[in-house]
Amino acid sequence: MTKIWKITEADLTDESKEDELHEQLEEIKIAFTYGEIIGIPTETVYGLAADARNGEAINRIFSAKGRPGDNPLIIHIHDISQLKDFTAVLDERVTKLMEEFWPGPISFILPLKGDYLSTNAVAELDSVAVRMPSHPVGRKILQHADIPLAAPSANISGKPSPTNAQHVIDDLEDKLYGVIDSESAIYGIESTVLDCTQFPYRIARPGAVTKEELEEVLETAVNTVTEQTDKPISPGMKYKHYAPRQPLIVIEGGINNNTKLPVGREQKVGIIAPETSREFVSEDMQFISLCRERDSYKEAARNLYSALRIMDTSDVDIIFIHGFDKVPESEGLMNRVYKATGNEVIQSE
């Protein structure tokens, strides 16, 4: 039976729960020591964590998720000093970015050194993606375990990522040792991934930290990886991700009175869109409100995977999702939307 640890942010400073918290953290640390995999909270999505030095534990992650072995994992740490064990000397520009954005929703791809990490955790690359989560409970677990944890999203590979403990249980309950039941992710999509192994640096996966924010700190241009590589350097580059079981299509420009949906007469239709679009959706369609306004990009990102999961378990035959304006603030959100649809698009009239 999957172990459930209930740990909230408030528990971390509640003196009456100090002994119980310590006991829980010790259990979690020991489980990692024995190569177990555990669902842990982060501010982006829930991660499926294991000791990044333990090859057998990493294999359990890949097996539980059904994840391709050439798709590298992101290593999670709680302190910059841990990097000395497995990365090359940091460029001062990288250090500047870490000081600005860590802890937070950004991962840095750095040159790998030595054999400290398991080779399957980094998909046998000569680089490694690392991040420092800001979720208080996730950070506490990392601090107490005091080991680097490999932690991809805690879901079946290719399906919508989990943003709360119940999502993890729904997908993986019989495949992992335990789950920390804590506050939901506040960003709702995976971290920005910045490739710092060459200069100018390159965004390998967009997220909450935008290109413009990175350029402001660096005072120089940042590129974006656009090609699909045979051997991806970052999660989210090569494979279709985040998708429900039904066909999912983007409505670029959003839904309105004149929008014609390519559906059959008997097909049940689902719509995922801002609340302001509800008036254009007929009553026989299932509507999920993603956010309040068309420009509520952060709210939409936070709710995206939950909306896709609800539709995935519904009886609809086909799903249409609102295409948000292409602005810096929506880049990470729309990256996940297009990945989930396999770039299936219709234009709103």
C-alpha positions as MATLAB code, in Angstrom:
seq = 'MTKIWKITEADLTDESKEDELHEQLEEIKIAFTYGEIIGIPTETVYGLAADARNGEAINRIFSAKGRPGDNPLIIHIHDISQLKDFTAVLDERVTKLMEEFWPGPISFILPLKGDYLSTNAVAELDSVAVRMPSHPVGRKILQHADIPLAAPSANISGKPSPTNAQHVIDDLEDKLYGVIDSESAIYGIESTVLDCTQFPYRIARPGAVTKEELEEVLETAVNTVTEQTDKPISPGMKYKHYAPRQPLIVIEGGINNNTKLPVGREQKVGIIAPETSREFVSEDMQFISLCRERDSYKEAARNLYSALRIMDTSDVDIIFIHGFDKVPESEGLMNRVYKATGNEVIQSE';
ca = [
       0.000    0.000    0.000;
       1.250    3.460   -0.906;
       2.393    5.489    2.109;
       0.818    8.953    2.445;
       2.581   11.641    4.478;
       0.442   14.706    5.191;
       2.832   17.666    5.501;
       1.734   21.262    4.937;
       3.664   24.518    4.994;
       2.078   25.373    8.356;
       3.409   22.109    9.825;
       6.982   23.265    9.241;
       6.711   25.960   11.928;
       4.149   24.349   14.249;
       6.055   23.503   17.439;
       3.328   21.083   18.531;
       4.055   18.977   15.424;
       7.848   19.155   15.597;
       8.360   15.542   16.693;
       5.820   14.180   14.199;
       7.400   16.184   11.384;
      10.885   14.924   12.242;
       9.614   11.337   12.259;
       7.968   11.812    8.853;
      11.097   13.370    7.355;
      13.222   10.531    8.717;
      10.905    7.959    7.143;
      11.146    9.751    3.815;
      14.939   10.007    4.030;
      15.296    6.307    4.836;
      13.002    5.397    1.945;
      15.243    7.332   -0.458;
      18.274    5.584    1.045;
      16.727    2.224    0.156;
      16.063    3.288   -3.425;
      12.338    3.983   -3.150;
      10.459    6.480   -5.339;
       8.219    9.117   -3.742;
       5.847   11.793   -5.043;
       6.989   15.171   -3.727;
       5.481   18.657   -4.079;
       7.184   21.467   -5.936;
       5.932   24.897   -6.960;
       5.674   23.803  -10.621;
       4.194   20.278  -10.612;
       4.483   17.232   -8.363;
       7.699   15.294   -8.936;
       8.443   11.567   -8.787;
      11.657   11.623   -6.775;
      14.498    9.190   -6.161;
      18.171    9.316   -5.204;
      19.895   10.592   -8.352;
      22.998    8.538   -7.499;
      21.126    5.222   -7.410;
      20.751    3.632  -10.837;
      18.189    1.059   -9.699;
      16.036    3.773   -8.129;
      16.209    5.802  -11.351;
      15.123    2.739  -13.316;
      12.083    2.529  -11.044;
      11.152    6.085  -12.061;
      11.398    5.277  -15.766;
       9.443    2.048  -15.304;
       6.677    3.622  -13.192;
       6.154    6.459  -15.674;
       6.685    4.441  -18.841;
       9.211    7.124  -19.750;
      11.658    6.740  -22.686;
      15.190    6.163  -21.448;
      16.664    8.923  -23.630;
      14.543   11.578  -21.893;
      16.833   13.028  -19.175;
      15.669   13.805  -15.635;
      16.055   17.097  -13.769;
      18.112   16.919  -10.585;
      16.688   18.771   -7.556;
      18.906   20.300   -4.876;
      18.439   22.558   -1.845;
      21.779   24.395   -1.862;
      24.166   25.633   -4.552;
      27.071   23.968   -2.733;
      25.726   20.582   -3.870;
      26.603   21.428   -7.472;
      30.328   20.963   -6.846;
      29.785   17.208   -6.615;
      28.590   16.755  -10.195;
      28.930   19.930  -12.294;
      31.861   21.874  -13.693;
      32.924   25.254  -12.286;
      30.068   27.697  -12.750;
      30.285   30.638  -15.114;
      29.679   33.886  -13.181;
      26.738   34.609  -15.491;
      25.067   31.362  -14.405;
      25.716   32.202  -10.770;
      24.079   35.589  -11.317;
      20.965   33.905  -12.713;
      20.828   31.427   -9.835;
      21.061   34.242   -7.301;
      18.157   35.985   -9.045;
      15.790   33.083   -9.717;
      16.600   30.307   -7.197;
      14.768   28.918   -5.351;
      12.193   29.011   -8.117;
      10.765   27.560  -11.345;
      13.888   27.410  -13.494;
      16.352   24.608  -14.303;
      19.871   25.156  -15.607;
      21.600   22.693  -17.941;
      25.235   22.573  -16.858;
      28.330   20.580  -17.874;
      28.393   17.240  -16.054;
      31.525   16.045  -14.271;
      32.543   12.765  -12.688;
      30.400    9.736  -11.956;
      28.600   11.061   -8.859;
      25.182   10.840  -10.527;
      23.755    7.707  -12.080;
      24.269    7.752  -15.854;
      20.635    6.809  -16.524;
      19.456    9.889  -14.595;
      21.091   12.104  -17.226;
      20.337    9.778  -20.168;
      24.103    9.286  -20.660;
      24.559   12.933  -21.650;
      27.614   15.024  -20.769;
      25.315   17.654  -19.255;
      22.774   17.748  -16.436;
      19.687   19.876  -15.730;
      19.451   21.101  -12.136;
      16.924   23.130  -10.197;
      16.186   24.329   -6.669;
      12.442   24.247   -5.889;
      10.789   26.969   -3.831;
       7.862   24.909   -2.480;
       8.462   25.039    1.319;
       7.656   21.371    1.925;
       9.583   20.203   -1.127;
      12.614   22.203    0.027;
      12.356   20.798    3.550;
      12.433   17.259    2.179;
      15.477   18.064    0.050;
      17.229   19.650    3.012;
      16.535   16.745    5.349;
      17.473   14.043    2.840;
      20.510   16.132    1.811;
      20.996   14.219   -1.438;
      20.329   15.205   -5.058;
      16.917   13.923   -6.123;
      15.994   13.158   -9.697;
      12.338   14.139  -10.024;
      10.393   14.221  -13.291;
       6.661   14.902  -13.150;
       4.834   12.230  -11.140;
       2.473   11.012  -13.867;
       2.248    8.435  -16.619;
       4.579    9.651  -19.356;
       2.809   11.738  -21.986;
      -0.288   12.395  -19.871;
      -1.200   15.665  -18.096;
       1.239   16.452  -15.303;
       0.100   16.332  -11.637;
      -0.389   19.511   -9.644;
      -1.621   17.917   -6.413;
      -1.140   14.690   -4.457;
      -4.412   13.149   -5.660;
      -3.267   13.401   -9.282;
      -0.150   11.395   -8.346;
      -2.218    8.753   -6.571;
      -4.619    8.507   -9.512;
      -1.758    7.779  -11.920;
       0.836    5.880   -9.912;
      -0.626    4.591   -6.645;
       0.524    0.999   -7.137;
       3.888    1.980   -8.634;
       5.534    4.120   -5.958;
       6.433    3.844   -2.302;
       4.748    6.995   -1.059;
       3.377   10.491   -1.680;
       3.679   13.708    0.324;
       0.215   15.254    0.530;
       0.864   19.000    0.621;
      -0.199   22.279   -0.973;
      -0.882   22.236   -4.712;
       1.607   23.648   -7.195;
       1.257   27.416   -7.614;
       2.674   27.665  -11.162;
       1.064   24.549  -12.613;
       3.507   23.977  -15.495;
       7.041   22.648  -15.460;
      10.102   24.831  -14.961;
      11.848   26.924  -17.564;
      14.945   25.026  -18.737;
      17.974   27.117  -19.742;
      20.899   25.473  -21.531;
      24.043   27.072  -20.124;
      26.540   24.735  -21.830;
      27.030   27.205  -24.685;
      26.765   30.958  -25.085;
      24.475   32.692  -25.837;
      22.405   30.583  -23.489;
      19.376   28.792  -24.958;
      15.899   28.155  -23.597;
      15.290   24.436  -24.078;
      11.819   24.595  -22.505;
       9.831   27.753  -21.703;
       8.174   28.185  -18.320;
       7.301   30.740  -15.665;
      10.677   32.498  -15.933;
      10.526   34.232  -19.309;
      13.130   34.986  -21.965;
      12.734   38.698  -21.261;
      13.399   38.236  -17.533;
      16.550   36.228  -18.264;
      17.815   38.824  -20.741;
      17.209   41.608  -18.256;
      19.490   39.938  -15.716;
      22.131   38.872  -18.231;
      21.991   42.138  -20.193;
      22.423   40.089  -23.359;
      20.314   38.020  -25.742;
      19.037   34.534  -24.915;
      18.232   32.141  -27.759;
      15.518   29.505  -27.950;
      16.000   25.878  -29.005;
      13.558   25.315  -31.855;
      14.705   22.037  -33.386;
      13.611   18.604  -32.192;
      16.758   16.639  -31.427;
      17.321   12.883  -31.666;
      18.878   12.976  -28.211;
      17.035   15.612  -26.174;
      19.052   17.700  -23.702;
      15.974   18.544  -21.654;
      12.609   17.023  -20.785;
       9.770   18.207  -23.011;
      11.791   18.520  -26.214;
      11.149   15.361  -28.211;
       7.927   13.628  -27.275;
       4.231   14.501  -27.198;
       3.357   15.440  -23.621;
       0.561   16.482  -21.298;
      -2.202   14.959  -23.454;
      -5.602   13.547  -22.490;
      -6.804   10.365  -24.242;
      -9.199   12.250  -26.556;
      -8.179   14.319  -29.584;
      -7.289   17.841  -28.423;
      -7.328   20.818  -30.794;
      -6.280   24.446  -30.257;
      -8.657   27.199  -31.346;
      -6.246   29.959  -32.305;
      -7.858   33.328  -31.704;
     -10.289   31.816  -29.219;
     -13.909   30.776  -29.534;
     -16.647   33.204  -30.583;
     -20.131   33.215  -32.141;
     -18.744   32.451  -35.584;
     -16.427   29.615  -34.597;
     -17.186   26.433  -36.539;
     -15.961   23.275  -34.820;
     -15.043   20.283  -37.023;
     -17.112   17.688  -35.156;
     -19.494   14.905  -36.098;
     -23.201   15.072  -35.334;
     -22.994   12.482  -32.544;
     -19.705   13.601  -31.017;
     -19.693   14.925  -27.471;
     -17.590   18.079  -27.290;
     -15.490   19.529  -24.489;
     -14.308   23.152  -24.385;
     -11.472   24.502  -22.223;
     -11.359   28.289  -22.315;
     -11.466   31.499  -20.261;
     -14.722   32.231  -18.428;
     -15.431   35.046  -20.876;
     -15.874   32.428  -23.640;
     -18.657   30.553  -21.852;
     -21.382   32.611  -23.553;
     -20.283   31.240  -26.949;
     -20.491   27.576  -25.878;
     -23.723   25.636  -26.349;
     -25.307   23.898  -23.377;
     -24.760   20.423  -24.806;
     -20.967   20.917  -24.635;
     -18.901   20.366  -21.496;
     -17.201   23.629  -20.562;
     -14.269   24.018  -18.174;
     -13.234   27.531  -17.194;
      -9.455   27.826  -17.352;
      -9.209   31.393  -16.044;
     -11.262   34.555  -15.620;
     -10.001   36.672  -18.530;
      -8.315   36.043  -21.877;
      -5.081   37.533  -20.549;
      -5.063   35.662  -17.196;
      -2.054   33.623  -18.299;
      -0.736   32.645  -14.868;
      -4.165   31.478  -13.730;
      -4.600   29.506  -16.944;
      -1.212   27.806  -16.521;
      -2.030   26.898  -12.909;
      -5.309   25.267  -13.983;
      -4.273   23.727  -17.305;
      -3.374   20.206  -16.223;
      -6.330   19.882  -13.862;
      -8.647   20.870  -16.708;
      -7.058   18.327  -19.046;
      -7.370   15.639  -16.379;
     -11.058   16.377  -15.851;
     -11.702   16.128  -19.581;
      -9.618   12.947  -19.777;
     -12.014   11.213  -17.366;
     -15.181   12.659  -18.933;
     -17.356   11.138  -21.674;
     -16.478   13.749  -24.307;
     -15.158   12.500  -27.641;
     -13.143   15.548  -28.660;
     -11.746   18.593  -26.839;
     -11.073   22.126  -28.030;
      -8.860   24.496  -26.059;
      -8.506   28.269  -26.244;
      -5.370   29.535  -27.970;
      -3.971   32.438  -25.949;
      -2.295   35.465  -27.508;
       1.378   34.876  -28.236;
       3.053   37.166  -25.720;
       6.034   36.520  -23.405;
       3.785   35.777  -20.427;
       1.910   33.027  -22.313;
       4.884   31.272  -23.925;
       5.244   28.507  -21.324;
       1.486   27.961  -21.200;
       1.091   27.701  -24.971;
       4.158   25.462  -25.253;
       2.302   22.926  -23.069;
      -0.954   23.409  -24.969;
       0.682   22.783  -28.349;
       2.583   19.776  -26.973;
      -0.674   18.334  -25.637;
      -2.440   18.772  -28.981;
       0.437   17.562  -31.133;
       0.121   20.964  -32.856;
      -3.442   20.273  -34.045;
      -4.900   23.729  -34.698;
      -7.972   25.405  -36.151;
      -8.361   29.124  -36.746;
     -11.237   31.060  -35.208;
     -13.165   33.153  -37.683;
];
